[in-house]
Amino acid sequence: MVIDLEQISALARRGRIDIIRTLRQYPDRNFSINELAKVSRIPVMTCWRAVRELTGIGLLKVRKIANSSIVSLNITPELMRLLRQISDSDPHRYAALMFARQIGRLPGIVEARLFGRVAKGDHTPESEADIAVIFEHIKISQEDASAHADRIAKEVESLTGTRISPHLVRKDHLDQGRGFAAELRDKESLWRRAD
């Protein structure tokens, strides 16, 4: 399978990434098109069109079981390379980004960094996304930051099915490179407050 502009533009259309994300999140589940539409939260007709198009360009496979069409990813090295380039297609990265954007709305939160298995790309569907939440202790207490982070993590998990594990780090500790903060120095920033 050759990765080309046709595949990139197909993924940009409505519902396509949602379908890919769902299939990646539940790799062992058999989805009919109706079930896939429901779990992906897209209209059934959009799902039918998307599955037909993504099958036509080699990203999905459809097989018949009785009267149902069962949809799965057409797992190839080329597809995996393509999906790694599109962070929205990975349910763990999508959930991590959702968490980071929501936690970033709080005053005193300055950054969210991804680390652990999801950051390395060797996670499984059961893995949790580890996120360092960097906060200014002068603007928000650690207790408040922790309570908000836990609440947002639960909300994101209920929406995406992916567990988020927030780890709080004071900004002054990060700046000094103390302990755990030193390990975060080169980790991927999901969200950062603009100065």
Phi, psi and omega in degrees: 000128180261129178280122183222180182299326180300318180291317179298313181291328177296318181293337181283342182284160186306130173086345186292311179295325178300319179294312180300315181300315180297314181295327177287326182288329182236068187294337183261003183263140175271120180251125165282168181296321178297316178294319180298319178297317182296310182292325180280350179060047174230156179299148183301317181295323176297319180296315178303311181297317182296316180297317179300315181292314182291332174289319181299330180258011170088010181272333180237160172238143176234131176230150182268131170230113187055238181263007183254149170262120181260128187253139174212163176289144174271083188290115175221160177302323180295317179296317181297322176297317180297314183293328177295332180282345182244095188300330181295340183280345178265116184300328180290316179292322178299313179296319179297318178295320179298314178299312184300318180293323180287317180293331180293345178284345182280138174293141179096344176272126184251336182195156172229125181240138179271135175215180179084202187296321181295319178298323180283339181085012180250030182277162177247171178302334181274351183295153173257156179267117178272124182229126174276123178257112184264126185227157176263112186294344178284330184264334179212136180287158178297324180296315179295316179299318180295316180297316179294317181298317179295319179297313181294322178300319179293319178298315180296319179297320180293330179278323189250339185083002180256130178283135177249133178243097180279140178234118184275137180223126176290140182299320181296329176289321178297316180299327181272350178068038180278140171045236182303325181300327179296326180290338184275354188310316185253016183279157185292127177275122178273328181204140178218134178293131176287135180283000000 
